[in-house]
């Protein structure tokens, strides 16, 4: 059975997120029956401090007990529905902080969004969608936008309008379709990072801050096809590096700055991207 976590993104006293999340869970569970299991994931229950892991989650798993508990909770789910308010055109700090704690647990899974606010939290959801891509998540198109003026009584008592129930059902249908499809696929590939993992393991065993520098250095080394190793000591935002399996030679295309050899940087970047679009090659953009 597919497990879907309904994440309550607000932790403040007097929040509206809990009653919205429970409504989403009940509507979704009634709609799909035994096809999926919907569970509330309340950030308030985990009490995560501001990110306190010395090594980023993309490089190595967290060390602290609260990080491991959070990773276990999120990793057990196959898909997510994030229920979020909007504070100053952005999602709550507690929600973005919780997202930043993990990496592997999010990857290869679909996510849908239910926002509530004066304008339905559309700007907060847009920023959450921007985070989904780097985390290798599939953010689905359907979205539910609840208005504090029209779907709440005195901005506190949740009374959703009838069309929103149909919106939740449509969101759940697409979320389940993506979850089933992604469940049949392997996790999205990443460039090998054996040196990085080794440095992270060394850091765990020694607890030495000097090893963090070693892990940073290891992160710059990416092994390409045919065992070729390339170092990203040049400015990361300047070059797009690509390898072709046929030649195993790096091709540098300038994506910022002046043109060279009479060719514009746009055409050079386009040719590099095209060369790496086939199944026999791959591209890293930093």
ABEGO torsion letter per residue (X at the ends): XBBBBBBBABABBGBAAAAAAAAAAAAAAAAAEAABBBBBBBAAAAGBBBBABABBAAABBBABAAAAAAAAAAAABABBBBBBBBBGGBBBAAAAAAAAABAAAABGBBBBBBBBEAAGGAAAAAAAAAAAAAAGBBBBABBBBBBAAAABBGGABBBBBAAAAAAAAAAAAAAAAAAAAAAABBBBBBBBBAAAAAAAAAAAAAGBAAAAAAAAAAAABBBBBGGBBBBAABBAAABBBBBBAAAGBBBBBBABEBBBGGBBAAAAAAAAAAAAABAABBBBBX
